[in-house]
Amino acid sequence: MPTTQAPPISFDDTAVAFASKSDAELRKMYALFAAMNNNTLVKTGGGMMKSALKWQLPGTKFLIKKTIFSQFCGGETIQECIPVIGELGRYGIGTILDYSVEGEGSDKSFDHTRDEILATIDLAHRSTHIPFSVFKVTGLADSALLEKVQAGKPLTPAEQTSYDRAHARVDAICQRAHQYGVRVFVDAEESWFQETIDNLAYEMMRKYNRESAIVWNTYQLYRHDRLDAIKEAYAEARKDGYFLGGKLVRGAYMEKEARVAAQRGYANPINPSKQATDDLYNEALRYCVAHADRISICAGTHNEASSRLLTELMQEHDLQPGDPRIWFAQLYGMSDNLSYNLANAGYNTAKYVPYGPVEAVMPYLLRRADENTAISGQSSREFLLIQKEIRRRQAR
């Protein structure tokens, strides 16, 4: 059988990356990322924005919503996200609606989060542009309870009731996803209760992944044991006759993991270097593509080398760019050079589109600002790409 020939792809093609942006929109992005390249402005501005929101200073919410919020979020509600979903869909990019409001720790807030996730699944069922839904288990259950379950400590009757309710919320989401044929990501969280989340995810897979991968677990490859976890999960899925869905990311809690490991006196679960993480991530891609008979994956990454490697692995294994078992995903407002060029070449590509009230998503927005600040005098990759596209348009 001849090797599949995918269309040529360049992650430096800014004409494709910013095709959806008008000149005015591009200038607005330039101004925003230029501001985020100022370390002092980001550090002082974040605190000022939070204070201004807290004291409800006139115009603050409007200003935030028109700038950093509109760059990185789809809206405050599902309905406000509809235009963003349509715009991404016009360029062959799917939307993953991410309800980015942290639970308040009460059954009422957990039930509200469950209902919000169910609403995203309902919309995905009606839309051709929403390939996945996503949830965090800590949006449905108390993290201390998840930690106690992982530690193997006996639960009080009240705690058991709380855990049973959390389990029912997870099952309700996965059942609806299965009913409608909508894939759903279970996000990864901190290592001291990740095993509880893993066990819930695998239980849901055994129940709902008999025909295809509906429930997908998330693997943070900055943890040195995660490829082993994938291999064990594959062996279990193969033995038990269900399909494994895996979202592969590098990770989100590195500093916190190191700090807690030191406080509690156990070995840091994080890889010793970024290179070790990159190597493990790429090895996980190789393993999953080689076992695509049973594993479906989403490469949730902004790393160009890993993204390119996955396209090459697909060619090596004669997998078409549009193979439904392989997906790429990036955050909305970032790495458009990856998302738009991958989609333009026919690869399954989606954007994580966070939404929620401005006040509630501020922690998320400030993390995005931190990621895009200048490092050691170098401008962020996003800023440089926007500069390049502006110059290209000016030279026409």
C-alpha positions as CSV (number, residue, x, y, z in Angstrom):
1,M,0.0,0.0,0.0
2,P,1.5,3.4,-0.9
3,T,2.2,5.9,1.9
4,T,-0.4,8.5,2.4
5,Q,0.7,11.9,1.0
6,A,-0.6,14.7,3.1
7,P,-0.6,18.3,1.6
8,P,2.5,20.3,2.4
9,I,2.2,22.2,5.7
10,S,4.1,25.2,7.0
11,F,3.5,26.6,10.5
12,D,5.2,29.8,9.4
13,D,2.5,30.6,6.8
14,T,0.9,33.7,8.5
15,A,-1.4,34.3,5.5
16,V,-3.2,31.1,6.4
17,A,-2.8,31.6,10.1
18,F,-4.5,35.0,10.2
19,A,-6.8,34.6,7.2
20,S,-9.8,35.2,9.4
21,K,-8.5,38.5,10.8
22,S,-9.2,41.8,9.1
23,D,-6.4,44.5,9.1
24,A,-8.2,46.2,12.0
25,E,-8.4,43.0,14.0
26,L,-4.8,42.2,13.4
27,R,-3.8,45.7,14.6
28,K,-5.9,45.2,17.8
29,M,-4.1,41.8,18.4
30,Y,-0.7,43.5,17.8
31,A,-1.5,46.2,20.4
32,L,-2.7,43.5,22.9
33,F,0.3,41.2,22.5
34,A,2.7,44.2,22.5
35,A,1.2,45.1,25.9
36,M,1.7,41.5,27.1
37,N,5.3,41.6,26.0
38,N,5.8,44.2,28.8
39,N,6.6,42.3,31.9
40,T,6.0,45.2,34.3
41,L,2.7,46.0,32.7
42,V,1.5,42.4,32.9
43,K,2.5,42.1,36.6
44,T,1.0,45.4,37.7
45,G,-1.9,45.4,35.3
46,G,-3.3,42.0,36.5
47,G,-3.6,43.2,40.0
48,M,-5.1,46.4,38.9
49,M,-7.7,44.7,36.8
50,K,-8.7,42.3,39.6
51,S,-9.0,45.2,42.0
52,A,-11.0,47.3,39.6
53,L,-13.5,44.4,39.0
54,K,-13.7,43.8,42.8
55,W,-14.7,47.5,43.4
56,Q,-16.9,47.5,40.3
57,L,-15.2,50.6,38.8
58,P,-17.2,51.9,35.9
59,G,-16.0,50.7,32.5
60,T,-13.7,48.0,33.8
61,K,-15.6,45.0,32.7
62,F,-16.3,46.6,29.3
63,L,-12.6,47.3,28.8
64,I,-11.5,43.8,29.8
65,K,-14.2,42.1,27.7
66,K,-13.2,44.1,24.6
67,T,-9.5,43.4,24.9
68,I,-7.9,40.4,26.7
69,F,-11.2,38.6,27.2
70,S,-12.3,38.7,23.6
71,Q,-8.8,37.4,22.5
72,F,-8.8,34.3,24.7
73,C,-12.5,33.6,25.5
74,G,-15.6,32.9,23.5
75,G,-18.0,34.8,25.7
76,E,-19.6,34.9,29.1
77,T,-22.3,32.3,28.1
78,I,-22.7,29.5,25.6
79,Q,-25.0,31.7,23.6
80,E,-22.3,34.4,23.4
81,C,-19.9,31.8,22.0
82,I,-22.1,31.0,18.9
83,P,-20.4,33.6,16.6
84,V,-16.9,32.3,17.6
85,I,-18.0,28.7,16.9
86,G,-19.2,29.7,13.5
87,E,-16.1,31.7,12.6
88,L,-13.8,28.9,13.6
89,G,-16.0,26.4,11.7
90,R,-15.7,28.5,8.5
91,Y,-12.0,27.6,8.5
92,G,-12.5,23.9,9.3
93,I,-11.6,24.3,13.0
94,G,-13.8,22.8,15.7
95,T,-14.7,24.3,19.0
96,I,-14.3,22.7,22.5
97,L,-16.4,24.8,24.8
98,D,-14.6,25.0,28.2
99,Y,-16.7,26.2,31.1
100,S,-13.9,28.0,33.0
101,V,-15.7,28.7,36.3
102,E,-14.3,27.0,39.4
103,G,-16.8,25.4,41.6
104,E,-17.6,26.9,45.0
105,G,-17.5,23.5,46.8
106,S,-21.2,23.1,47.3
107,D,-23.6,20.6,45.8
108,K,-25.5,23.5,44.3
109,S,-22.4,24.7,42.4
110,F,-21.4,21.1,41.4
111,D,-24.9,20.5,40.0
112,H,-24.8,23.8,38.2
113,T,-21.5,22.8,36.5
114,R,-22.9,19.4,35.6
115,D,-25.9,21.2,33.9
116,E,-23.6,23.6,32.1
117,I,-21.5,20.7,30.7
118,L,-24.7,18.9,29.6
119,A,-25.7,22.0,27.8
120,T,-22.4,22.0,25.9
121,I,-23.0,18.4,24.9
122,D,-26.5,19.3,23.8
123,L,-25.2,22.1,21.6
124,A,-22.4,19.8,20.2
125,H,-25.1,17.3,19.2
126,R,-26.8,20.1,17.2
127,S,-23.6,21.6,15.7
128,T,-21.2,20.2,13.2
129,H,-18.5,22.5,14.6
130,I,-18.2,21.1,18.1
131,P,-16.3,17.8,18.1
132,F,-15.7,17.6,21.9
133,S,-17.0,18.7,25.3
134,V,-14.8,18.8,28.3
135,F,-15.0,18.9,32.1
136,K,-12.9,18.9,35.2
137,V,-13.9,16.4,37.9
138,T,-13.2,19.1,40.5
139,G,-16.0,21.1,39.0
140,L,-18.3,18.2,40.1
141,A,-16.7,17.1,43.3
142,D,-14.6,18.4,46.2
143,S,-10.9,17.9,45.6
144,A,-10.3,17.0,49.3
145,L,-12.8,14.1,48.9
146,L,-11.1,12.9,45.7
147,E,-7.7,13.0,47.5
148,K,-9.1,11.0,50.4
149,V,-10.5,8.4,48.0
150,Q,-7.0,8.1,46.4
151,A,-5.3,7.7,49.7
152,G,-7.6,4.7,50.5
153,K,-8.9,6.3,53.7
154,P,-12.4,5.2,54.7
155,L,-15.1,7.7,54.0
156,T,-17.7,8.9,56.6
157,P,-21.3,8.3,55.6
158,A,-21.7,11.9,54.6
159,E,-18.5,11.8,52.5
160,Q,-19.7,8.6,50.8
161,T,-23.0,10.3,50.0
162,S,-21.0,13.2,48.5
163,Y,-18.8,10.9,46.5
164,D,-21.8,9.0,45.2
165,R,-23.4,12.3,44.0
166,A,-20.1,13.3,42.3
167,H,-20.0,9.8,40.6
168,A,-23.6,10.3,39.4
169,R,-22.7,13.7,37.9
170,V,-19.8,12.2,36.0
171,D,-22.0,9.4,34.8
172,A,-24.8,11.7,33.7
173,I,-22.3,13.7,31.5
174,C,-20.8,10.6,30.0
175,Q,-24.2,9.0,29.4
176,R,-25.4,12.1,27.6
177,A,-22.2,12.2,25.5
178,H,-22.7,8.5,24.6
179,Q,-26.4,9.1,23.8
180,Y,-25.5,11.9,21.3
181,G,-22.2,10.5,20.0
182,V,-20.3,13.5,21.4
183,R,-16.7,12.9,22.5
184,V,-15.9,14.2,26.0
185,F,-12.6,15.0,27.6
186,V,-12.0,14.4,31.3
187,D,-9.3,17.0,32.2
188,A,-6.2,16.0,34.2
189,E,-5.5,17.7,37.5
190,E,-3.1,17.4,40.4
191,S,-1.3,14.1,41.0
192,W,-2.5,13.6,44.6
193,F,-6.0,12.9,43.3
194,Q,-5.4,12.2,39.6
195,E,-5.7,8.4,40.2
196,T,-9.2,8.9,41.5
197,I,-10.0,10.8,38.3
198,D,-8.3,8.1,36.1
199,N,-10.3,5.4,37.7
200,L,-13.5,7.3,37.1
201,A,-12.5,7.9,33.5
202,Y,-11.7,4.2,32.9
203,E,-15.0,3.2,34.5
204,M,-16.8,5.4,32.1
205,M,-14.8,4.1,29.1
206,R,-15.7,0.5,30.0
207,K,-19.3,1.6,30.1
208,Y,-19.5,3.9,27.1
209,N,-16.6,3.3,24.8
210,R,-17.7,-0.1,23.4
211,E,-18.3,1.1,19.8
212,S,-15.9,4.1,19.7
213,A,-13.9,6.4,21.9
214,I,-16.5,8.7,23.6
215,V,-14.9,9.3,26.9
216,W,-11.2,10.5,26.7
217,N,-8.9,10.7,29.7
218,T,-6.1,13.4,29.8
219,Y,-2.4,12.5,30.3
220,Q,0.0,15.2,31.5
221,L,3.3,14.1,30.0
222,Y,5.4,16.3,32.3
223,R,4.8,13.5,34.7
224,H,7.4,10.8,34.2
225,D,4.9,7.9,34.7
226,R,2.3,8.9,32.2
227,L,3.5,6.9,29.2
228,D,3.4,3.8,31.4
229,A,-0.1,4.8,32.4
230,I,-1.1,5.0,28.8
231,K,0.4,1.6,28.1
232,E,-1.4,0.1,31.1
233,A,-4.7,1.7,30.0
234,Y,-4.2,0.3,26.4
235,A,-3.6,-3.2,27.8
236,E,-6.7,-3.0,29.9
237,A,-8.9,-1.6,27.1
238,R,-7.7,-4.3,24.7
239,K,-8.4,-7.0,27.3
240,D,-11.8,-5.7,28.2
241,G,-12.9,-4.9,24.7
242,Y,-13.4,-1.1,24.7
243,F,-11.7,1.9,23.0
244,L,-9.2,4.2,24.8
245,G,-9.4,7.9,24.2
246,G,-6.4,10.0,25.3
247,K,-5.7,13.7,25.2
248,L,-2.0,14.3,25.5
249,V,-0.8,17.5,27.0
250,R,2.5,18.5,28.6
251,G,0.9,19.7,31.9
252,A,-0.4,22.6,33.9
253,Y,0.7,22.3,37.6
254,M,4.4,22.0,37.5
255,E,5.4,24.5,40.3
256,K,2.5,23.3,42.5
257,E,3.5,19.6,42.0
258,A,7.1,20.3,43.0
259,R,6.1,22.4,46.0
260,V,3.6,19.8,47.4
261,A,6.1,17.0,46.8
262,A,8.7,18.8,48.9
263,Q,6.2,19.6,51.6
264,R,4.9,16.1,51.9
265,G,8.3,14.4,51.5
266,Y,7.8,12.3,48.4
267,A,9.6,12.3,45.0
268,N,8.6,15.0,42.6
269,P,6.5,13.3,39.9
270,I,7.6,15.8,37.3
271,N,10.2,15.1,34.7
272,P,13.7,16.5,35.5
273,S,13.8,18.8,32.5
274,K,11.8,20.3,29.7
275,Q,13.7,18.1,27.2
276,A,12.7,15.0,29.1
277,T,9.1,16.1,29.0
278,D,9.4,16.8,25.2
279,D,10.9,13.4,24.6
280,L,8.3,11.6,26.7
281,Y,5.5,13.5,24.9
282,N,6.8,12.6,21.5
283,E,7.3,9.0,22.6
284,A,3.7,8.9,23.7
285,L,2.6,10.2,20.3
286,R,4.6,7.4,18.6
287,Y,3.1,4.7,20.9
288,C,-0.5,5.9,20.4
289,V,-0.3,6.2,16.6
290,A,1.2,2.7,16.5
291,H,-1.8,1.5,18.5
292,A,-4.5,3.4,16.7
293,D,-6.5,0.2,16.4
294,R,-7.5,0.8,20.0
295,I,-6.4,4.3,20.9
296,S,-7.8,7.6,19.7
297,I,-5.7,10.7,20.6
298,C,-5.9,14.5,20.7
299,A,-2.5,16.2,20.8
300,G,-3.3,19.2,23.0
301,T,-0.1,21.2,22.3
302,H,1.3,24.5,21.1
303,N,4.6,22.8,20.3
304,E,5.4,23.0,16.6
305,A,7.9,20.1,16.7
306,S,5.4,17.7,18.3
307,S,2.6,18.8,16.0
308,R,4.8,18.2,13.0
309,L,5.9,14.9,14.3
310,L,2.3,13.7,14.6
311,T,1.7,14.6,11.0
312,E,4.7,12.6,10.0
313,L,3.7,9.6,12.2
314,M,0.3,9.6,10.5
315,Q,1.9,9.4,7.1
316,E,4.2,6.6,8.3
317,H,1.2,4.6,9.5
318,D,-0.9,5.4,6.4
319,L,-3.4,7.4,8.3
320,Q,-5.3,10.1,6.3
321,P,-5.1,13.6,7.7
322,G,-8.8,13.4,8.5
323,D,-8.7,10.1,10.3
324,P,-11.3,10.5,13.1
325,R,-9.0,8.9,15.6
326,I,-6.4,11.7,15.5
327,W,-7.0,15.3,16.6
328,F,-4.9,18.4,17.2
329,A,-6.0,21.1,19.7
330,Q,-4.8,24.5,20.8
331,L,-6.2,27.3,23.0
332,Y,-8.4,29.9,21.5
333,G,-6.4,33.1,20.8
334,M,-3.1,31.4,20.6
335,S,-1.1,29.4,18.1
336,D,-3.3,30.2,15.2
337,N,-0.2,29.3,13.0
338,L,-0.7,25.7,14.1
339,S,-4.5,25.5,14.2
340,Y,-5.3,27.2,10.9
341,N,-2.5,25.6,8.9
342,L,-3.3,22.1,10.2
343,A,-7.0,22.6,9.4
344,N,-6.1,24.0,6.0
345,A,-4.1,20.8,5.3
346,G,-7.1,18.7,6.2
347,Y,-6.1,17.6,9.8
348,N,-8.8,17.4,12.5
349,T,-8.2,20.5,14.5
350,A,-10.1,22.2,17.4
351,K,-9.7,25.1,19.7
352,Y,-10.4,25.1,23.4
353,V,-12.8,28.1,23.8
354,P,-13.1,29.1,27.5
355,Y,-16.3,30.9,28.5
356,G,-17.8,32.2,31.7
357,P,-18.4,35.5,33.5
358,V,-15.5,37.9,33.2
359,E,-14.8,38.0,36.9
360,A,-14.7,34.2,37.1
361,V,-12.3,33.7,34.2
362,M,-9.8,36.3,35.3
363,P,-7.3,33.7,36.7
364,Y,-7.4,32.0,33.3
365,L,-6.8,35.3,31.5
366,L,-3.9,36.3,33.7
367,R,-2.2,32.9,33.0
368,R,-2.5,33.6,29.2
369,A,-1.0,37.0,29.7
370,D,1.9,35.5,31.7
371,E,2.5,32.9,28.9
372,N,2.8,35.7,26.3
373,T,5.2,38.0,28.2
374,A,8.7,38.5,26.9
375,I,11.3,36.0,28.2
376,S,14.9,37.1,28.5
377,G,14.3,40.0,26.1
378,Q,12.7,37.9,23.4
379,S,9.2,38.7,22.2
380,S,6.6,36.0,22.4
381,R,6.1,33.7,19.4
382,E,2.5,35.1,19.0
383,F,3.7,38.7,18.8
384,L,6.4,37.9,16.3
385,L,3.9,36.1,14.0
386,I,1.5,39.0,14.2
387,Q,4.3,41.4,13.3
388,K,5.3,39.2,10.3
389,E,1.7,39.1,9.0
390,I,1.3,42.9,9.3
391,R,4.5,43.4,7.3
392,R,3.4,40.8,4.7
393,R,0.1,42.7,4.2
394,Q,1.9,46.1,4.0
395,A,4.2,44.8,1.3
396,R,1.4,43.6,-1.0
